[in-house]
Amino acid sequence: MPPAVEAGDSQFHTTHWSLIVQAARQEGEPSRAALADLCGAYWYPVYAFIRRRGHSAEDARDLAQEFFATLLEKGYLADADPERGRFRAFLLTAVSRFVSKQHERAAAQKRGGGRRILPLDFDDGETRYQLEPSHDWTAERIFARRWALTLLDRTIAGLRQEHVEAGKLALFEALKVFLTGETGAPPLRQIAETLGMTEGAVKVAIHRLRQKYREALRGEIAQTLTAQEDVDDELRLLLAALRGE
């Protein structure tokens, strides 16, 4: 995941939703491979949506794989125009329609046979699903919340990797609590002593990390949009989903 979306960024040219959409009508594998990468990053909200619609864990695995196999078929994007602007909206609409049509399929039909299968960790997905709120949240609400959390997780993971490559992992691990809003953050004096820094230097490092986090989150969101001007609106929706609205 890139910390920002720039024209010269190679990751932008392989995974950005707007470029996948632009390539949808072209022949060849690159656009489908890029779409597979994007689906691989955001598959769990789809799985959680299917489970919340009342399907068993086993059926949800099969349905999710069949859904993504269908999504990766040549020509699918060319026929899916209305929700193209936002990958989140496109994916939710597509999986909702897909699941609704399953009663029309023969119960004995083998799902996914001979089609592209994404390497998804459904055991981990089911473990995560068992931790979802047990009250009567709709499938759509679960999808929105998990989409938001996936964006945040990917942003944190990207920042962590940057610090690993810069040899500053200890700094990141000590300060990441100030990004996630976790309770129980240690006093700045304690962090300063652990890192061999002054309290003033720690405050500056926190400020810089928060700034990088905001930039990285906006970059992650931008990867799922076709119009950059929609980033602020998408960010507001993400925050609302995290608040359970």
Secondary structure, 3 states (H helix, E strand, C coil): CCCCCCCCCHHHHHHCHHHHHHCCCCCCCHHHHHHHHHHHHCHHHHHHHHHHCCCCHHHHHHHHHHHHHHHCCCCCHHHCCCCCCEHHHHHHHHHHHHHHCHHHCCCCCCCCCCCCCCCCCHHHHHHHHCCCCCCCCCHHHHHHHHHHHHHHHHHHHHHHHHHHHCCCHHHHHHHCHHHHCCCCCCCHHHHHHHHCCCHHHHHHHHHHHHHHHHHHHHHHHHCCECCHHHHHHHHHHHHHHHCCC
